[in-house]
């Protein structure tokens, strides 16, 4: 429930990522950020940057890649994609 409420607070106007995918992005992004920062190497910081992107993607529900491809997974149909 807490995750669902948190996701609702950060719902973007142009959200295009589904709820389950958002939860996965938040979890994997947080893990990548922590493990990357613990490494203290260039590759670790690069992993942390990718983790930050995934974390923000999960919070906002917006993916720039999906936007470019015309994909919208918020409509309820997992295979839905708007025509570009």
PLY file of the C-alpha trace (Angstrom):
ply
format ascii 1.0
element vertex 84
property float x
property float y
property float z
element edge 83
property int vertex1
property int vertex2
end_header
0.00 0.00 0.00
2.74 2.46 0.89
4.47 1.98 -2.47
1.21 2.45 -4.35
0.48 5.66 -2.46
4.03 6.94 -3.06
3.73 6.20 -6.78
0.44 8.09 -6.90
2.12 11.14 -5.35
4.77 11.19 -8.06
2.42 10.47 -10.97
3.70 12.41 -13.98
1.36 14.19 -16.36
2.79 12.16 -19.27
3.36 8.89 -17.38
3.98 5.99 -19.74
5.39 3.27 -17.43
3.12 0.69 -15.79
2.84 0.31 -12.01
4.70 -3.02 -11.71
7.48 -1.72 -13.92
7.72 1.42 -11.79
8.14 -0.63 -8.61
10.84 -2.71 -10.32
12.62 0.42 -11.53
12.62 1.94 -8.04
13.98 -1.25 -6.45
16.64 -1.98 -9.06
17.63 1.68 -9.28
18.13 1.90 -5.53
20.25 -1.27 -5.52
22.39 -0.02 -8.43
22.94 3.34 -6.76
24.02 1.81 -3.45
26.29 -0.84 -4.96
27.78 1.62 -7.44
28.60 4.21 -4.79
30.15 1.57 -2.55
32.60 0.58 -5.30
34.09 4.08 -5.61
35.34 3.41 -9.14
34.43 4.93 -12.49
32.29 1.92 -13.39
30.66 2.06 -9.97
29.74 5.71 -10.44
28.45 4.90 -13.92
26.26 2.16 -12.43
25.05 4.60 -9.79
24.08 7.08 -12.52
22.07 4.38 -14.32
20.49 3.48 -10.99
19.54 7.11 -10.42
17.85 7.23 -13.82
15.89 4.04 -13.06
14.92 5.36 -9.63
13.63 8.66 -11.07
11.87 6.76 -13.89
10.08 4.67 -11.28
9.09 7.66 -9.16
7.77 9.76 -12.03
6.42 6.99 -14.25
7.95 8.66 -17.30
10.45 7.00 -19.63
12.01 9.08 -22.40
12.73 5.92 -24.41
9.09 4.83 -24.28
8.06 8.32 -25.30
10.33 8.22 -28.35
8.99 4.82 -29.39
5.36 5.75 -28.73
4.90 3.12 -26.01
2.39 3.69 -23.20
2.08 0.97 -20.56
-0.24 2.95 -18.26
-3.43 2.23 -20.17
-3.91 -1.19 -18.53
-3.13 -3.25 -21.63
0.45 -4.56 -21.27
0.91 -4.76 -25.05
-0.53 -1.35 -25.83
1.48 1.10 -27.87
0.11 4.25 -29.38
0.76 4.72 -33.06
3.58 7.12 -33.80
0 1
1 2
2 3
3 4
4 5
5 6
6 7
7 8
8 9
9 10
10 11
11 12
12 13
13 14
14 15
15 16
16 17
17 18
18 19
19 20
20 21
21 22
22 23
23 24
24 25
25 26
26 27
27 28
28 29
29 30
30 31
31 32
32 33
33 34
34 35
35 36
36 37
37 38
38 39
39 40
40 41
41 42
42 43
43 44
44 45
45 46
46 47
47 48
48 49
49 50
50 51
51 52
52 53
53 54
54 55
55 56
56 57
57 58
58 59
59 60
60 61
61 62
62 63
63 64
64 65
65 66
66 67
67 68
68 69
69 70
70 71
71 72
72 73
73 74
74 75
75 76
76 77
77 78
78 79
79 80
80 81
81 82
82 83
